[in-house]
Amino acid sequence: MTRVRATSIQSASAAASDVYKGQECAGGTQRQRQRPPPTPSTICAVSINVLSGRGLAKRRLRERQFAERLVHIAGSQEARGLKTGIVRSQDYFVAHSACDEHGCFGCEVYIAHHLPVATRGGRPLYVQRHEITIVHADPRALLVTIDSEALN
């Protein structure tokens, strides 16, 4: 077995399972373990116009339909929600932009937390709440980012 330098990989088997980088230090080469990159899954995304989607019962119906169809990400317009923010439901994180002062418009983005978006070493990786950020929200537009290691 050979030692690792910063620009080389220790062995073919190490490259397949664990990647190491070498760093020179006073006592010799010190190895740091790096995770292999995630293997992406096929992601299902949909967009719908719900016309008048206000109300918890209507939102739960949409969520159930998305979950039955294994939808990872869904965008909806005309949701007519009253507040901007992110909530957690049974299967989704739901980011909302509020409707206007007349009760019109409003957007939603559903992000599945029950469906894996990738795997690493055979283990499923899921989107976490702290990885989701609303960048911009107004009654006609909602911009959400997902900064997840699973999606890199």
C-alpha positions as CSV (number, residue, x, y, z in Angstrom):
1,M,0.0,0.0,0.0
2,T,1.4,3.4,-1.0
3,R,1.1,6.7,0.9
4,V,-1.2,9.3,-0.3
5,R,0.0,12.7,-1.6
6,A,-2.3,15.6,-2.1
7,T,-2.7,14.9,-5.8
8,S,-3.0,11.1,-5.8
9,I,-5.4,8.5,-4.6
10,Q,-4.2,5.7,-2.3
11,S,-5.6,2.7,-4.2
12,A,-8.4,1.8,-6.6
13,S,-10.4,0.2,-3.7
14,A,-10.0,3.2,-1.5
15,A,-11.2,5.4,-4.4
16,A,-14.3,3.3,-4.8
17,S,-15.3,3.4,-1.1
18,D,-13.4,6.2,0.8
19,V,-11.3,9.0,-0.6
20,Y,-8.4,10.2,1.4
21,K,-6.3,13.4,1.0
22,G,-2.8,13.5,2.3
23,Q,-1.4,16.5,4.3
24,E,2.2,16.8,5.2
25,C,2.8,17.4,8.9
26,A,5.8,17.0,11.2
27,G,5.1,13.4,12.0
28,G,4.6,12.3,8.4
29,T,1.5,12.1,6.2
30,Q,-1.8,12.6,8.0
31,R,-4.9,11.2,6.3
32,Q,-8.3,13.0,6.3
33,R,-11.4,11.0,5.3
34,Q,-13.7,12.6,2.7
35,R,-17.1,11.4,1.8
36,P,-17.7,10.1,-1.7
37,P,-20.1,12.2,-3.7
38,P,-23.8,11.4,-3.5
39,T,-25.5,9.3,-6.2
40,P,-28.5,11.3,-7.5
41,S,-31.9,9.9,-7.7
42,T,-34.5,10.6,-10.4
43,I,-36.5,13.6,-9.1
44,C,-40.1,14.2,-10.1
45,A,-41.1,17.9,-10.3
46,V,-44.5,19.3,-11.2
47,S,-46.2,22.7,-11.5
48,I,-49.9,23.4,-11.1
49,N,-52.3,26.3,-11.0
50,V,-54.8,25.6,-8.2
51,L,-57.0,28.6,-9.0
52,S,-58.3,29.0,-5.5
53,G,-56.1,26.9,-3.2
54,R,-56.8,28.6,0.1
55,G,-57.6,26.3,3.0
56,L,-55.9,23.5,4.9
57,A,-58.2,20.8,3.5
58,K,-57.3,21.8,-0.1
59,R,-53.5,21.9,0.8
60,R,-53.7,18.5,2.4
61,L,-55.5,17.1,-0.7
62,R,-52.7,18.4,-2.9
63,E,-50.0,17.0,-0.6
64,R,-51.7,13.6,-0.6
65,Q,-51.8,13.6,-4.4
66,F,-48.2,14.6,-4.6
67,A,-47.1,11.9,-2.2
68,E,-49.1,9.2,-4.0
69,R,-47.3,10.1,-7.2
70,L,-43.9,10.3,-5.6
71,V,-43.4,14.0,-6.4
72,H,-40.2,15.5,-4.9
73,I,-40.8,19.1,-5.8
74,A,-44.1,20.9,-6.7
75,G,-44.8,24.5,-7.5
76,S,-48.3,26.0,-7.4
77,Q,-49.7,29.3,-8.2
78,E,-53.0,30.9,-7.1
79,A,-52.6,29.2,-3.7
80,R,-53.9,32.4,-1.9
81,G,-52.1,31.7,1.3
82,L,-52.3,34.5,4.0
83,K,-48.6,34.4,5.2
84,T,-45.1,34.0,3.7
85,G,-43.0,31.3,5.3
86,I,-42.1,27.7,5.5
87,V,-44.1,25.0,7.3
88,R,-43.6,21.3,7.7
89,S,-46.4,18.9,6.9
90,Q,-46.6,15.1,7.0
91,D,-44.6,14.6,3.8
92,Y,-43.5,18.1,2.6
93,F,-41.9,21.3,3.6
94,V,-44.1,24.0,2.1
95,A,-42.8,27.4,1.3
96,H,-45.5,30.1,0.8
97,S,-45.7,33.6,-0.6
98,A,-48.7,35.4,0.7
99,C,-51.6,36.6,-1.5
100,D,-52.1,40.3,-2.2
101,E,-54.4,42.6,-0.2
102,H,-57.4,41.5,-2.3
103,G,-56.9,37.8,-1.6
104,C,-55.5,37.0,-5.1
105,F,-52.4,35.2,-6.2
106,G,-49.9,33.6,-3.8
107,C,-47.4,30.8,-4.6
108,E,-46.3,27.6,-2.9
109,V,-43.3,25.3,-3.3
110,Y,-43.6,21.8,-1.9
111,I,-40.3,20.0,-1.1
112,A,-40.5,16.3,-0.1
113,H,-38.8,15.3,3.1
114,H,-40.1,11.7,2.9
115,L,-38.5,10.9,-0.5
116,P,-34.7,10.5,-0.9
117,V,-33.1,12.8,-3.5
118,A,-29.8,10.9,-3.6
119,T,-27.9,8.0,-1.9
120,R,-24.4,7.7,-0.4
121,G,-23.0,4.3,0.3
122,G,-26.5,2.8,-0.1
123,R,-28.0,5.2,2.4
124,P,-30.8,7.5,1.3
125,L,-30.3,11.3,1.6
126,Y,-33.2,13.6,2.2
127,V,-33.7,17.4,2.0
128,Q,-33.6,18.9,5.5
129,R,-35.6,22.0,6.7
130,H,-32.5,24.0,7.5
131,E,-31.3,23.6,3.8
132,I,-34.4,25.5,2.5
133,T,-34.4,29.3,2.2
134,I,-36.9,31.8,0.8
135,V,-34.9,34.2,-1.3
136,H,-37.8,36.3,-2.6
137,A,-41.5,36.2,-2.0
138,D,-44.4,38.3,-3.4
139,P,-47.9,37.4,-4.4
140,R,-46.8,36.5,-8.0
141,A,-43.4,35.0,-7.4
142,L,-41.6,32.8,-5.0
143,L,-37.9,32.0,-5.2
144,V,-36.7,29.2,-2.9
145,T,-33.2,27.7,-2.7
146,I,-32.2,24.3,-1.5
147,D,-28.6,24.2,-0.3
148,S,-28.3,20.5,0.3
149,E,-25.3,18.2,0.2
150,A,-27.6,15.6,-1.3
151,L,-28.1,17.8,-4.3
152,N,-24.5,18.8,-4.9
